[in-house]
Amino acid sequence: MKRFSLNCASLFISRATLITTVLFLASPVQALPAGMIPPAPTVAAKSYILMDAVSGKVLVEKDSGLRLPPASLTKMMTAYVVENELASGRIHRDDPVLVSKKAWRMRGSLMFIEVGEKISVENLLKGVIIVSGNDASVALAEHVAGSEESFAQLMNATAQALGMKDSFFKNASGWPEEGHYTSARDLAVISKHIVYDHPDYYPIYREKEFQYGVNKKTGKLLKPQPNRNSLLWRNSSVDGLKTGHTDAAGYCLAVSAEEDGRRLIAVVMGTASEYARASETQKLLTYGFRFFENVDVHQGGIALENLRIWGGAIDRLPAGLSEDLIVTVPRGTGDKVVATVVFEENLEVPIQEGQKVGSIVVRAGDQVIEERDLIALQSVEQGGFLKRLWDSVVRFFSGLFN
């Protein structure tokens, strides 16, 4: 392996190794004195997690893998599966959904739909997300998969594909059922996918109320129902996601918030009251925004190095990252972030696009904080006979001089 780093000031070359180091400076902030970042706040919840949505860095957690009943936080997976179906074109926003007796008979939080009524997918999705309608959840599940049981299989397959290892869903609403569970960590994962995979639908999560249904006696529209996420009113940076409550689950909340270009995701499960789930979540958000910052290391899909290859149709292979590399560090330490590229010394064709050809190691001081694969950004086929012959000669004499 060779190490190759690029210093903005100079390039250092030795007989055996080529080393370059790049310092990535964060946005200017007043550095805190060493040791001034306090410990994370105490959060009164059975389980919780705070994650930077862009870097994926977990900033605070307690028992985040603990399997717990999720109550209506289940509906985040329900909504995400429906959004996947919409994105694929298998269903459409204005498709009419026939309300079944099963959906109509649901108890708990409701959108107040009527049996035999036809409602658009979009309105039902709002009923799931904004007012946490158990009836709307079942109606959508039946429309997508034919039955709620079949839809639950879609939910579990999706959870597995997203790497949610501590989740199993038996229904679409979160109605208490033995063996229906998830974890704070898994809910943070699905939260991130809701935000970034379907940005056209994410604005629904910040809507503060939803009006649907008619009073049978008066014929007038029912009053708008408020979104139960009180942080939408208390914190302008919060723009989602979902609340949940049952006796077994306690009061739960998953939120996403954006401030100064950074997005955090916080999940608390098993708090004691509506007020507690909001206040305990706010503690996490305040801590994450106040004491951490992000550093952009390198953009995905852009060549970081052009590596020498032998016997190929071209001499240089553009190599980089599959996706943007952003790291989260304690505020005031961004100027200490250093990235070093380590790559294969003797690359031979054929090379496939996406093939690992090295790695990039990111350090803050002496601590390794991130390591990613360096990949080929294009495929390279074998060169012609004369090209291969010439490269073999050049390679032989290069080896002698080195």
DAHU-V22498 format. One line per field, one symbol per residue. phi: phi as a letter, one per 20 degrees, with the letter a starting at -180 (. if undefined). A space follows every 10 residues. Layout:
BEGIN
phi->???
END
This chain:
BEGIN
phi->.deccdefeb cdccgecdcc cdedefffbf feggneffff ffdebfbabc cffeenfeeb ablfefecfe lffgfffgff ffffffffnf ccgegfdeee ffffegdnfc emedfnfdcf gffffffffe dlffffffff gfffcnbfff ffffgfffgf feneedcbdd bednggbgnd bbcfffffff fffffefcff dfgffdfebb dbocfffeme fffgeeffef ffeecfeecr cbdbabffem ecbcccbcbl ndcdcccccm eeafffffff ffgfffffff dcbdceeaef ndgebdefcd mdfcecdfca dfbgdcddcg gndffefcdc edcfececef cegnffcrbc ddcdmeefda bcfecfebec efffgfffff ffffffffff fe
END
